[in-house]
Each structure stands twice: as structure tokens, then as C-alpha cells.
Amino acid sequence: MHDAFLHRRSFCRLALALAAAPLARAEAADDGGSFGRWVHAVAAYGPPKYGADFTHFDYVDPRAPKGGTLRLRNPDRRTSFDKFNPFTTRGNSPAGILIWMVEGLAHLAQDEPSTMYALLAEAMYVEPDLSSISFRLRTQARFANGDPVTPADVVHSFVTLSGKEAAPNVQTALAGIERAVAVDARTVRFDLREKSRDQLFLAGTMPVFSRKWGEGRKFSEVTAEYPVTSGPYVIDKVDMPRRIEFRRNPDYWGRDLPVRRGHFNFDRVVYRNYADFAVSREAFKAGEFDLFKEYGARSWVRQHKGVKWEDGRIVKRSFVTGYGQLMQAYIINLRRPLFADIRVREALVYTYDFETQNKTGVFKRANSLFNNSEFAAEGLPSSAELALLEPFRAELPPRVFGPAFVAPRTDADPSALRRNLLKARALLEEAGWQLDAGGTLRNAAGEPFEFEYLSPREGGLPDWEALLKKLGITMKERVVDFALYRTRLQKYDYDMIAIAGGDFTLPDASTLSAILGSKSADEEGNSNFRGVRSRAVDALLAAIGRAESMQQLRAAARALDRVVTWSFFQIPDLYNNLENVSYWNRFGIPAVQAKYFNADTYFTALNEFGPWPLWTWWDKRLEGKA
């Protein structure tokens, strides 16, 4: 069943940390000496791993040869493109632009949580009260057209991306920043509306582009013009809507920086878009492109094998990542009256048979909002968690104050599934739903229990549909193309969808507020797909945003986890801390693997970690050649 949809990244890195009751400050602020002075790196908590004199990151090989061509497929559901602007709503841009062309003032290291190193900037200054962060630009920083990167360009990028012409999720991502100010010829300062660590990293990784890109036109109308950016690659050839080719800029300004050494080893990167994943898998086997990240568990087990794997021409490998995993789940739209009753939502959780669906054993059950991390709730709430939860006790489910949530299983014994369905039936009856003579579940008004599962991919959920039918519930799958799917998500027009929450190193209020914050529930184009409106959730999001130590962050995240899971805002599905990849055996690979990476991805609204294989591998056929 898990081949029925992709284990996909969330669409956006987003949003706004909301105000709430102050978080108790039991521990001293832990800035690792990064605040109150000009530094080469800023860490969320504690000191950065690499000192000011570092020469390269541990997960690269600075001696990697340059050259060759990297051939890739579309890494997400976009099967075509019709514009080159990745920051606006209408149309689709090529996935590769944000990976290969766009840079921020700082770069996120891939082997430590939430630490950024100066990139376009040479140094950063954080006010101790987190009211602002300043960046002193490198004199050598250049856009691909040869123009220097100036504070005016940075200010223009911020004003544009936070303005009404940018996509709503991009606007929301920057909503916690009040303004960008050009201080002098080399310095730009971001004044923060929300004084949190999250906002420091949003400012540092905000994409920067030239004022000349689309000059004199509305940003939403800048579609056909190539972006004027500072990254290592430029667009070379385009066969719209299916193929785009990037060329490494021989004059790339940052190639010798420690934060770039060992990166970007291919002369050319070519993307070809395929309309179907099955077709693209066969194209990979035929050698049309070099690397295939597999999302489907059954496909990983059954399709990634054969003579070419056996004789070593293709390598099959599962890379373990250190990312925390936000919950992949079947999202219930709380805006629908059908799902208003918590007993109804809990009943649906009992109808889902994860263990049978996960026949391959590739995936793990998601029991937390923060899987694969220390931020998942454990046991009973700590005193610090209770201090955050108690003000909202009257409006929270009582189980929030008990043991951490664990999803019901169906493999404990042969009768486990039957017990779960009986529990679901009892909950539905308590909520006023009864079976009629024809076996249809109806409420007091005589309305049948029916809902639609919206999906952009064929496959369906026949096993789950059959179990629901036993209770008199009808789930209808509607498959639509990705463009319509995205439109309906932006308008929150669905009953149920399947969404993966994405990866994280540390929980951040910006992303979580977009997913769960009350403000984003009413903003079309945002990511509160559940439709959560909760004072308690908003307060805990604010606590996460204001956390000054790992202890405070952990307490706030675990408290939020309890509220989200025990409120049954979703039907938990799975997570996976593996990147399952087959690749043609023509790559040189660094000896050290990055901890935080995606094998084959696209950046979201603002810059995140890069794809470690794409950025740091090389063509091993060039080894030893001059």
C-alpha cells in the first residue's frame, strides 16, 4: 500500500511563531559564544563544530576531481515546468534551480544541528537579545553576471520575498522578520519581529538574488527570465517543459571558500522530467540517468534487483540519516464538520492496519510528531512539560497528561485487528453514529459517514477501504493530477490527504507554526492542512520559538507532541530514517557521510540542507587524471 503515495517532503519550510504565555527560564541561555560579537558561524545551541580556521567540512573530499555530467530525473511530483521563478505561486519551476543556483548569506552545515556558516557574508553578528542579526558581505561575492552582491540586493530580496507578489508560503516564512536594512556599503541588518533562534536561521538562509532580475516588473510576472543569482551553476540549455541543463560557472566566486570546498564537482547537471515513476524507474535501469531514490517500500524490495545489480554496474544502498522525522500521516481536515468530534477521529485511528500494510518491514510506525529524535514524548510528562500544559488542562484531552501516545497495533495476536475495529465501533456509537438496516453508518440527522481521500497518484487504499466498510463507512479515493492536487491543498479543499511532515535537526517554530498554528489555518496557500486552531498548540509553538536551551526546547516539543497525538488531528502512518538509493557505479564518494542530507531533493520555500550525494560525489572515472 505504501507505494500508493510517495514518502514525500513537505512542500514548505514556513511560517510564524505565535505569542503565548512566557516560557520558564530555568536554564541560562546557551548561545555557545555566538552572540554579541562578529563570528564566522552561528549555532542554535552551544558552539559550532568548526572553528574560524576550518578548511572544509568533514563530509566532503576537498581533493575530489571536477568534471563530467550528472544526469537526474525530476525529484518530486513536478513532471514539467513552465517558468524559472521558484518563489511565486502560479506555474511550476524546474526543481534544480534552488539546488544549484541559489545561495543565502550563510550555509547550513550537514553534520551538526542548526549551525550556519558565513557564505555570501564573511561574518555575522547576533544581538544578545535576538532583536537583530547583521551580516558583513564578502567583497568577492558576485552574481553570475559579474555584479557584486550588495546590501541593496539583500534588502531587495527580502522585500520581494516577503511581499504580496511572492508565494504565500514564502511570505509567511519571513513574517517573523520586521525589516532588512542596508547599514553601509558591506553590511545588512535584519531586525526581528520575533526574537527567536528560528528567525536567525531564516534570515541567514534567505535566498539572495540580484535587483536586476525582473527589474521594473511585478515579481509574479517574472517567469521566463533566468534568475540572476550567485550560486555555482547557471542555466545552459532548456527544452521546456521536460528538460533543463545546468553548467558549472567557471568564474564562480565562492569555489575556494571552506564552506564550498569539495562541493559541486560536476561540470554539468541535466534534469529530465518523467511523467510516471514506473517509467522513470525503467529509464534508470536503461541508463538514462544516474541515481534513483526509491520512495515505495515494495518497489525497493522487488524492483531494485537484476543482472545489473548482481554484476555491480548498479549499486543498491540504504543510507541512514540523522534527521528527526516529522510525522507522515493521513491528515484529517478539521474544517469538515464530519471530523469535529475527537471520538470520530480516534475511531479512524483504530481502523488503520499499519502492520499489515507494512509487509516489507521497510518503514517504522510513527508514534510521534518528532520521530527518530530526542524530542518525541516519552513516558509521563516531566515537570517542565507540565508547567507548559497546565494552563490549558481544561481544554485538552485528559490523556495529554498521562503516558505518551502509542498507535494501536494489529500484530499483537490474531484477534488484535478485530479488537481495534470493535473499539472504533464503540467510539462511533458514543459520538452518535449508528448502523442502519442496510449497513450504512449514519448520524442523528440521517447523514451517511462518507469522506473522500484525495491523492495525486493511482494506487488507492483498498485494504483500509474494506475495513472501513465493515463499520459502515465509505471512503472514496479521488485521484487528480498534481496541479489540481496542489491547488486543492492550497485552498484546503479536501477531506483527507496523505502528507509527510519532512525532516528536521531541531524543532523550529516557523515550520511547526505553518503546520499547526491557528493563524495559518485561515491562510490559503499555507501548510496547516489539518486545520488546527488551538490556544494550547499556539502557546507551545511560541515556547519552542523562545527556547534558550536544549532542555527548554525538548520540554516544549514533547509537550506539543502529547497535544497533537492525543488530539487525533491525524491518523499516524510511518517514518523512515533511511534514504534508499540505487545508483550507477560511476561515483566517487566521500569517506564520511553527512548526518543531515537528502539523497535527491528540491529545496523548499527557503534554503534547507542540500542533497549530499549530488553536492559532494564526483565522477570516479576522472580520478588520477590531470
C-alpha positions as CSV (number, residue, x, y, z in Angstrom):
1,M,0.0,0.0,0.0
2,H,2.8,2.4,0.7
3,D,3.6,2.6,-3.0
4,A,0.2,4.3,-3.3
5,F,1.8,7.6,-2.4
6,L,5.3,9.0,-2.1
7,H,7.1,9.4,1.2
8,R,7.4,13.0,0.2
9,R,9.0,16.0,1.7
10,S,6.7,18.7,2.9
11,F,6.0,21.5,0.5
12,C,7.2,24.3,2.7
13,R,9.7,25.5,5.2
14,L,7.4,28.1,6.7
15,A,5.6,30.3,9.0
16,L,5.1,32.3,12.1
17,A,5.7,31.5,15.8
18,L,2.7,32.8,17.7
19,A,2.6,34.7,21.0
20,A,1.7,32.9,24.2
21,A,2.5,32.7,27.9
22,P,6.2,33.1,28.8
23,L,8.4,30.0,29.0
24,A,10.0,29.5,32.3
25,R,13.7,30.2,32.0
26,A,15.2,27.6,34.3
27,E,18.4,27.4,32.4
28,A,20.8,30.0,31.2
29,A,20.7,30.9,27.5
30,D,23.0,28.6,25.6
31,D,24.5,30.5,22.6
32,G,27.9,28.9,22.6
33,G,29.6,32.3,22.5
34,S,28.0,33.0,19.1
35,F,26.0,36.1,20.2
36,G,27.2,39.6,20.8
37,R,30.3,39.5,18.6
38,W,31.2,39.1,14.9
39,V,31.6,35.4,14.2
40,H,32.1,33.1,11.2
41,A,29.3,30.7,12.4
42,V,26.1,30.8,14.4
43,A,24.8,27.7,16.3
44,A,21.3,27.5,17.7
45,Y,22.7,26.0,20.9
46,G,26.3,25.5,22.0
47,P,29.5,26.3,20.0
48,P,29.8,25.4,16.3
49,K,31.8,22.3,15.4
50,Y,34.2,24.1,13.0
51,G,36.4,26.9,14.1
52,A,37.1,30.1,12.1
53,D,40.2,28.5,10.6
54,F,38.5,25.4,9.2
55,T,39.4,24.4,5.7
56,H,36.5,22.2,4.7
57,F,33.6,20.1,6.2
58,D,34.4,16.5,7.3
59,Y,31.8,15.1,4.9
60,V,33.5,16.3,1.7
61,D,36.7,15.3,-0.1
62,P,38.5,18.6,-0.9
63,R,40.6,16.7,-3.5
64,A,37.6,15.4,-5.5
65,P,38.2,15.8,-9.2
66,K,36.0,18.2,-11.2
67,G,34.3,17.3,-14.4
68,G,31.7,15.0,-16.0
69,T,27.9,15.2,-16.2
70,L,25.4,14.3,-13.5
71,R,22.1,13.1,-15.0
72,L,19.0,13.2,-12.9
73,R,15.2,12.8,-13.0
74,N,12.6,15.1,-11.5
75,P,12.9,14.5,-7.8
76,D,9.3,15.3,-6.9
77,R,5.8,15.2,-8.5
78,R,6.5,18.0,-10.9
79,T,6.5,16.4,-14.3
80,S,7.1,19.6,-16.3
81,F,8.0,23.3,-15.9
82,D,6.7,26.5,-17.4
83,K,8.7,29.2,-15.6
84,F,12.1,29.8,-14.0
85,N,10.9,31.7,-10.9
86,P,10.7,29.3,-7.9
87,F,9.3,31.9,-5.5
88,T,5.8,32.6,-7.0
89,T,2.6,30.6,-6.9
90,R,1.5,30.3,-10.5
91,G,3.1,27.6,-12.6
92,N,6.0,25.2,-12.0
93,S,9.7,25.9,-12.0
94,P,12.4,23.4,-12.5
95,A,13.5,21.6,-9.4
96,G,17.2,22.2,-9.9
97,I,17.2,26.0,-9.7
98,L,17.1,26.1,-5.9
99,I,19.6,23.4,-5.6
100,W,22.3,24.6,-8.0
101,M,21.8,28.4,-8.5
102,V,20.6,30.0,-5.3
103,E,22.6,30.9,-2.2
104,G,22.0,32.7,1.1
105,L,24.1,34.8,3.3
106,A,25.0,31.7,5.3
107,H,25.2,27.9,4.7
108,L,23.8,25.2,6.9
109,A,26.4,22.5,7.9
110,Q,25.2,19.0,7.3
111,D,26.8,17.3,10.3
112,E,25.6,19.4,13.2
113,P,22.1,20.6,14.2
114,S,21.1,24.1,13.1
115,T,24.5,25.7,12.6
116,M,25.2,28.1,9.8
117,Y,28.5,29.3,8.4
118,A,29.1,32.5,6.6
119,L,28.8,32.2,2.8
120,L,27.8,35.4,0.9
121,A,28.7,37.0,4.2
122,E,32.1,36.8,5.8
123,A,30.9,37.4,9.3
124,M,27.6,37.6,11.3
125,Y,26.6,39.5,14.5
126,V,23.7,38.4,16.6
127,E,22.4,40.9,19.2
128,P,22.3,39.1,22.6
129,D,18.6,39.8,23.0
130,L,17.9,38.3,19.5
131,S,16.5,41.6,18.3
132,S,18.6,41.5,15.1
133,I,21.2,39.8,13.1
134,S,23.8,41.6,10.9
135,F,25.8,40.2,8.0
136,R,29.1,41.7,6.7
137,L,29.3,40.7,3.0
138,R,32.4,39.3,1.3
139,T,34.0,41.7,-1.1
140,Q,34.4,38.9,-3.6
141,A,30.8,37.8,-3.6
142,R,29.4,38.0,-7.1
143,F,26.3,37.2,-9.1
144,A,26.7,35.1,-12.2
145,N,26.5,38.3,-14.3
146,G,29.6,39.6,-12.6
147,D,27.9,42.2,-10.4
148,P,28.9,42.4,-6.7
149,V,26.4,41.2,-4.1
150,T,25.5,44.3,-2.2
151,P,23.3,45.1,0.9
152,A,20.9,46.7,-1.5
153,D,20.5,43.3,-3.3
154,V,19.8,41.6,0.0
155,V,17.3,44.2,1.1
156,H,15.6,43.9,-2.3
157,S,15.5,40.1,-2.0
158,F,13.8,40.3,1.4
159,V,11.3,43.0,0.4
160,T,10.4,40.9,-2.7
161,L,10.1,37.6,-1.0
162,S,8.1,39.0,2.0
163,G,5.9,41.0,-0.3
164,K,2.5,40.2,-1.8
165,E,3.9,39.1,-5.2
166,A,5.7,36.1,-3.7
167,A,4.0,32.8,-2.9
168,P,2.1,32.9,0.4
169,N,4.3,30.2,2.0
170,V,7.4,32.2,1.2
171,Q,5.8,35.4,2.6
172,T,4.9,33.5,5.8
173,A,8.3,32.1,6.2
174,L,9.7,35.6,6.5
175,A,6.9,37.0,8.6
176,G,9.0,36.9,11.7
177,I,11.5,39.4,10.2
178,E,10.4,43.0,10.5
179,R,12.8,44.6,8.1
180,A,16.1,44.4,6.3
181,V,18.3,47.5,6.5
182,A,21.4,48.4,4.4
183,V,23.7,49.7,7.2
184,D,26.7,50.6,5.0
185,A,28.4,49.5,1.8
186,R,29.0,46.0,3.1
187,T,26.7,45.4,6.0
188,V,23.0,44.5,6.1
189,R,20.9,44.1,9.3
190,F,17.7,42.1,9.8
191,D,15.5,43.4,12.6
192,L,13.5,40.5,14.0
193,R,9.8,40.9,14.8
194,E,10.1,37.6,16.6
195,K,13.1,37.3,18.8
196,S,13.9,33.7,18.3
197,R,16.7,31.5,17.1
198,D,14.5,30.3,14.3
199,Q,14.4,33.8,12.8
200,L,18.2,34.0,12.8
201,F,18.4,31.0,10.5
202,L,15.6,32.2,8.3
203,A,17.5,35.4,7.8
204,G,20.8,33.7,7.2
205,T,19.4,31.2,4.7
206,M,17.0,33.5,2.8
207,P,17.7,33.3,-0.9
208,V,19.5,36.3,-2.3
209,F,19.2,37.4,-5.9
210,S,20.1,40.5,-8.0
211,R,17.9,43.6,-8.2
212,K,18.3,43.3,-11.9
213,W,16.3,40.1,-12.1
214,G,12.9,41.2,-13.5
215,E,13.7,44.8,-12.8
216,G,10.7,47.1,-13.4
217,R,8.2,44.3,-13.4
218,K,5.9,42.7,-10.9
219,F,7.6,39.8,-9.3
220,S,4.7,37.5,-10.1
221,E,5.2,38.3,-13.8
222,V,8.9,37.3,-13.8
223,T,8.6,33.9,-15.3
224,A,10.7,33.5,-18.5
225,E,13.8,35.3,-17.4
226,Y,16.6,33.2,-15.9
227,P,17.3,34.1,-12.2
228,V,20.3,36.3,-11.6
229,T,21.9,34.5,-8.6
230,S,25.2,33.9,-7.1
231,G,25.3,30.0,-7.0
232,P,27.9,27.7,-8.6
233,Y,25.7,26.8,-11.7
234,V,23.9,28.7,-14.4
235,I,21.2,27.6,-16.8
236,D,22.8,26.5,-20.0
237,K,20.2,24.6,-22.1
238,V,16.4,24.3,-21.8
239,D,13.9,22.1,-23.6
240,M,10.7,23.3,-22.0
241,P,8.7,21.7,-20.4
242,R,10.7,18.5,-19.9
243,R,14.5,19.1,-19.8
244,I,16.9,21.6,-18.3
245,E,20.7,21.6,-18.2
246,F,22.9,23.5,-15.8
247,R,26.5,24.4,-16.4
248,R,29.1,24.9,-13.6
249,N,30.2,28.6,-13.7
250,P,34.0,28.6,-14.3
251,D,34.0,32.0,-12.7
252,Y,32.0,31.0,-9.6
253,W,33.1,33.4,-6.9
254,G,32.9,31.0,-3.9
255,R,34.6,27.9,-5.2
256,D,37.7,28.2,-2.8
257,L,35.7,29.0,0.3
258,P,35.9,26.4,3.2
259,V,32.1,26.2,3.0
260,R,32.2,25.3,-0.7
261,R,35.5,23.2,-0.9
262,G,34.7,19.7,-2.1
263,H,31.2,20.6,-3.3
264,F,29.8,20.9,-6.8
265,N,32.1,18.5,-8.6
266,F,30.2,18.0,-11.9
267,D,30.7,20.3,-14.9
268,R,27.1,19.8,-16.0
269,V,23.8,18.7,-14.3
270,V,20.9,17.5,-16.5
271,Y,17.4,17.0,-15.4
272,R,14.9,15.1,-17.4
273,N,11.3,15.1,-16.2
274,Y,9.3,11.8,-16.4
275,A,5.5,11.7,-16.2
276,D,5.4,8.4,-14.3
277,F,7.6,6.9,-11.6
278,A,7.3,3.4,-13.1
279,V,8.5,4.8,-16.4
280,S,11.4,6.7,-14.8
281,R,12.4,3.5,-12.9
282,E,12.8,1.7,-16.2
283,A,14.6,4.6,-17.7
284,F,17.1,4.5,-14.8
285,K,17.7,0.8,-15.5
286,A,18.3,1.6,-19.1
287,G,21.0,4.1,-18.1
288,E,19.1,7.4,-18.9
289,F,20.1,8.9,-15.6
290,D,22.5,8.1,-12.8
291,L,20.7,8.0,-9.4
292,F,17.3,6.8,-8.3
293,K,15.9,7.4,-4.9
294,E,13.1,5.0,-4.2
295,Y,10.1,6.0,-2.1
296,G,8.0,2.9,-2.3
297,A,8.8,0.0,0.1
298,R,7.6,-2.7,-2.2
299,S,9.3,-1.2,-5.2
300,W,12.6,-1.0,-3.2
301,V,12.4,-4.7,-2.4
302,R,11.1,-6.0,-5.7
303,Q,12.2,-3.6,-8.4
304,H,15.8,-2.8,-7.4
305,K,17.4,-6.0,-8.4
306,G,18.5,-7.9,-11.5
307,V,21.6,-8.6,-13.6
308,K,22.9,-5.0,-13.4
309,W,22.8,-5.1,-9.6
310,E,24.3,-8.5,-9.4
311,D,27.3,-7.7,-11.6
312,G,27.9,-4.4,-9.9
313,R,27.0,-2.0,-12.6
314,I,24.3,-0.6,-10.3
315,V,24.7,-0.3,-6.5
316,K,21.8,-0.6,-4.1
317,R,22.3,1.2,-0.8
318,S,20.3,2.4,2.2
319,F,21.9,5.5,3.8
320,V,21.0,6.1,7.4
321,T,20.2,9.8,8.1
322,G,20.3,11.5,11.4
323,Y,17.2,13.7,10.7
324,G,14.3,13.7,13.0
325,Q,11.2,12.8,11.1
326,L,8.0,14.8,11.4
327,M,5.0,12.6,11.3
328,Q,3.9,11.2,7.9
329,A,0.1,10.7,8.4
330,Y,-3.3,10.7,6.8
331,I,-4.3,14.2,7.5
332,I,-7.9,14.8,8.6
333,N,-9.3,18.2,7.6
334,L,-10.8,19.5,10.9
335,R,-12.6,22.2,8.9
336,R,-15.1,19.5,7.9
337,P,-17.9,19.0,10.4
338,L,-17.6,15.2,10.0
339,F,-14.3,15.3,11.9
340,A,-15.2,17.7,14.7
341,D,-15.8,15.1,17.3
342,I,-12.5,13.7,18.8
343,R,-14.2,10.3,19.2
344,V,-14.7,10.1,15.5
345,R,-11.1,10.9,14.8
346,E,-9.8,8.4,17.3
347,A,-12.1,5.7,15.8
348,L,-10.5,6.2,12.4
349,V,-7.1,5.7,14.0
350,Y,-8.3,2.3,15.3
351,T,-9.4,1.3,11.7
352,Y,-5.9,1.7,10.2
353,D,-4.0,-1.6,9.9
354,F,-0.4,-0.4,9.6
355,E,1.3,-3.7,10.4
356,T,-0.4,-5.5,7.5
357,Q,0.2,-2.6,5.1
358,N,3.9,-2.6,6.0
359,K,4.6,-6.1,4.8
360,T,8.1,-5.3,3.6
361,G,9.1,-4.0,7.0
362,V,10.9,-1.1,5.4
363,F,9.0,1.6,7.3
364,K,8.6,2.3,11.1
365,R,5.3,3.3,12.7
366,A,5.0,7.0,13.5
367,N,4.0,7.4,17.1
368,S,5.2,10.9,17.5
369,L,5.2,14.3,15.8
370,F,9.0,14.1,16.2
371,N,10.1,10.6,15.3
372,N,13.7,9.4,15.3
373,S,14.7,12.2,17.8
374,E,15.0,13.1,21.4
375,F,12.0,15.4,21.0
376,A,9.4,12.6,20.9
377,A,7.4,12.4,24.1
378,E,8.3,9.6,26.5
379,G,6.5,8.2,29.4
380,L,4.8,10.6,31.7
381,P,5.2,14.4,31.3
382,S,8.2,16.0,33.0
383,S,7.7,18.8,35.4
384,A,8.8,21.2,32.7
385,E,6.3,19.8,30.3
386,L,3.5,20.0,32.9
387,A,4.3,23.7,33.6
388,L,3.6,24.4,29.9
389,L,0.5,22.2,29.7
390,E,-1.3,23.0,33.0
391,P,-2.7,26.4,31.9
392,F,-4.7,24.6,29.2
393,R,-5.8,21.5,31.2
394,A,-9.5,22.3,30.9
395,E,-9.4,22.3,27.1
396,L,-7.0,19.4,26.5
397,P,-7.8,15.7,26.3
398,P,-7.0,14.2,29.7
399,R,-4.6,11.7,28.2
400,V,-2.3,14.5,27.3
401,F,-1.2,14.4,31.0
402,G,-0.6,10.7,31.0
403,P,1.7,8.3,29.2
404,A,3.0,9.2,25.7
405,F,0.8,8.2,22.7
406,V,1.4,4.8,21.1
407,A,-0.6,3.9,18.0
408,P,-2.8,0.8,18.2
409,R,-1.2,-2.3,16.7
410,T,-2.7,-5.2,14.9
411,D,0.1,-7.8,15.2
412,A,0.0,-8.5,18.9
413,D,-2.2,-11.6,18.4
414,P,-4.7,-12.9,15.7
415,S,-7.6,-11.0,17.3
416,A,-5.9,-7.6,17.6
417,L,-7.4,-6.2,14.5
418,R,-10.9,-7.3,15.5
419,R,-10.5,-5.7,18.9
420,N,-9.4,-2.4,17.2
421,L,-12.5,-2.4,15.0
422,L,-14.8,-3.1,18.0
423,K,-13.1,-0.2,19.8
424,A,-13.7,2.0,16.7
425,R,-17.4,1.0,16.6
426,A,-17.9,1.8,20.3
427,L,-16.3,5.3,19.8
428,L,-18.5,6.0,16.8
429,E,-21.6,4.9,18.8
430,E,-20.6,7.2,21.6
431,A,-20.4,10.0,19.1
432,G,-23.9,9.4,17.8
433,W,-23.3,7.2,14.8
434,Q,-25.4,4.1,14.2
435,L,-25.7,1.4,11.5
436,D,-28.9,1.5,9.5
437,A,-30.7,-1.6,8.2
438,G,-28.6,-1.5,5.0
439,G,-25.3,-1.5,6.9
440,T,-24.5,2.2,6.4
441,L,-23.3,4.3,9.3
442,R,-25.4,7.4,9.9
443,N,-25.6,10.2,12.3
444,A,-28.8,11.5,14.1
445,A,-29.6,13.6,11.0
446,G,-29.5,10.5,8.8
447,E,-26.4,11.6,7.0
448,P,-24.1,8.7,5.9
449,F,-20.5,8.6,7.1
450,E,-18.7,9.3,3.8
451,F,-15.5,11.1,3.0
452,E,-13.0,11.5,0.2
453,Y,-9.4,10.6,0.2
454,L,-7.6,13.0,-2.3
455,S,-4.5,11.7,-4.0
456,P,-2.3,12.8,-6.9
457,R,-1.3,9.2,-7.7
458,E,-3.1,6.0,-8.6
459,G,-2.9,3.1,-6.2
460,G,-5.6,3.5,-3.6
461,L,-6.1,2.1,-0.2
462,P,-8.3,-0.9,-0.9
463,D,-7.5,-2.8,2.4
464,W,-8.3,0.2,4.5
465,E,-11.4,0.9,2.5
466,A,-12.6,-2.7,3.2
467,L,-12.1,-2.3,6.9
468,L,-14.0,1.0,7.0
469,K,-16.8,-0.6,5.0
470,K,-17.2,-3.2,7.8
471,L,-18.1,-0.3,10.1
472,G,-20.5,1.2,7.5
473,I,-18.1,4.0,6.5
474,T,-17.4,4.8,2.8
475,M,-14.0,6.2,1.9
476,K,-13.8,7.3,-1.8
477,E,-10.5,7.8,-3.4
478,R,-10.2,10.7,-5.9
479,V,-7.1,10.8,-8.0
480,V,-6.3,14.1,-9.6
481,D,-3.2,15.4,-11.5
482,F,-0.6,17.2,-9.4
483,A,-1.5,20.7,-10.5
484,L,-5.1,20.3,-9.3
485,Y,-3.9,18.5,-6.2
486,R,-1.7,21.4,-5.2
487,T,-4.5,23.9,-5.9
488,R,-6.9,22.0,-3.7
489,L,-4.3,21.8,-0.9
490,Q,-3.7,25.5,-1.2
491,K,-7.4,26.1,-0.7
492,Y,-7.7,23.4,2.0
493,D,-10.4,21.7,-0.2
494,Y,-10.3,18.0,0.8
495,D,-11.5,15.6,3.5
496,M,-8.3,13.5,3.9
497,I,-4.9,13.6,2.3
498,A,-1.5,11.8,2.9
499,I,1.3,14.2,3.8
500,A,4.9,13.6,5.1
501,G,5.9,16.2,7.6
502,G,9.5,16.4,6.4
503,D,12.9,16.2,8.1
504,F,14.4,18.4,10.9
505,T,17.5,18.6,13.0
506,L,15.9,20.8,15.7
507,P,12.2,21.5,16.0
508,D,11.6,25.1,14.8
509,A,8.6,27.2,15.5
510,S,8.5,28.6,11.9
511,T,7.9,25.2,10.3
512,L,5.7,23.9,13.0
513,S,3.5,27.1,13.1
514,A,2.8,26.7,9.4
515,I,1.7,23.1,10.0
516,L,-0.2,23.6,13.3
517,G,-0.6,27.3,14.1
518,S,-4.0,28.9,14.3
519,K,-3.1,31.8,12.0
520,S,-2.0,29.5,9.2
521,A,-5.3,27.6,9.5
522,D,-7.1,30.5,7.9
523,E,-4.4,31.4,5.3
524,E,-4.9,29.7,1.9
525,G,-1.6,28.6,0.5
526,N,-0.1,27.8,3.9
527,S,0.5,24.3,5.3
528,N,-1.9,23.9,8.2
529,F,-3.5,21.0,6.3
530,R,-5.2,19.7,9.5
531,G,-7.0,23.0,10.2
532,V,-5.7,23.1,13.8
533,R,-6.9,26.1,15.9
534,S,-5.8,25.6,19.5
535,R,-4.7,28.0,22.2
536,A,-2.6,25.3,23.7
537,V,-0.8,24.5,20.5
538,D,-0.1,28.1,19.8
539,A,1.4,28.6,23.2
540,L,3.6,25.6,22.8
541,L,4.7,26.8,19.4
542,A,5.7,30.1,21.0
543,A,7.6,28.2,23.7
544,I,9.6,26.3,21.1
545,G,10.4,29.6,19.4
546,R,11.6,31.2,22.6
547,A,13.6,28.2,23.9
548,E,17.0,29.3,25.1
549,S,18.5,25.9,25.8
550,M,18.2,22.4,24.6
551,Q,16.3,21.5,27.8
552,Q,13.7,24.1,27.2
553,L,13.3,23.1,23.6
554,R,13.0,19.5,24.4
555,A,10.3,20.1,27.1
556,A,8.2,22.4,24.7
557,A,8.5,19.9,21.8
558,R,7.5,16.9,23.9
559,A,4.5,18.8,25.4
560,L,3.4,19.8,21.9
561,D,3.8,16.1,20.8
562,R,1.4,15.0,23.5
563,V,-1.2,17.5,22.5
564,V,-1.0,16.7,18.8
565,T,-1.1,13.0,19.1
566,W,-3.7,12.7,21.8
567,S,-6.0,15.2,20.0
568,F,-6.1,12.8,17.0
569,F,-5.6,15.5,14.4
570,Q,-4.3,12.8,12.1
571,I,-4.0,9.1,11.6
572,P,-0.3,8.3,12.1
573,D,1.3,6.3,9.4
574,L,5.1,5.9,9.1
575,Y,8.5,7.4,9.1
576,N,11.8,6.2,7.5
577,N,15.3,7.2,8.6
578,L,16.7,5.6,5.5
579,E,17.5,7.1,2.1
580,N,17.0,4.1,-0.3
581,V,19.1,4.7,-3.4
582,S,20.2,2.8,-6.4
583,Y,23.0,4.5,-8.5
584,W,25.1,3.6,-11.4
585,N,28.6,2.5,-10.1
586,R,30.5,5.5,-11.5
587,F,30.7,7.8,-8.5
588,G,33.4,8.6,-6.1
589,I,32.0,9.1,-2.6
590,P,33.5,10.9,0.4
591,A,34.7,8.7,3.2
592,V,32.5,10.4,5.7
593,Q,28.7,10.6,5.2
594,A,26.8,13.8,6.1
595,K,24.4,13.3,9.0
596,Y,21.7,15.5,7.7
597,F,21.0,15.2,4.0
598,N,18.5,14.2,1.3
599,A,19.6,11.9,-1.5
600,D,17.8,13.6,-4.3
601,T,15.6,16.5,-3.4
602,Y,14.5,20.1,-4.1
603,F,14.7,23.0,-1.7
604,T,11.5,24.3,-0.1
605,A,10.4,27.8,0.4
606,L,13.7,28.8,2.0
607,N,17.0,27.0,1.8
608,E,17.5,23.8,3.8
609,F,20.2,21.2,3.8
610,G,21.5,20.2,0.5
611,P,21.4,16.8,-1.2
612,W,24.7,15.3,0.0
613,P,25.2,12.9,-2.9
614,L,24.5,15.5,-5.6
615,W,26.7,18.2,-4.0
616,T,29.7,16.1,-2.9
617,W,30.1,13.0,-5.0
618,W,32.2,13.0,-8.1
619,D,32.8,11.1,-11.3
620,K,35.3,8.4,-10.2
621,R,36.4,7.9,-13.8
622,L,38.2,11.2,-13.5
623,E,40.3,10.1,-10.6
624,G,44.1,10.3,-11.3
625,K,43.6,12.4,-14.4
626,A,45.2,15.9,-14.7
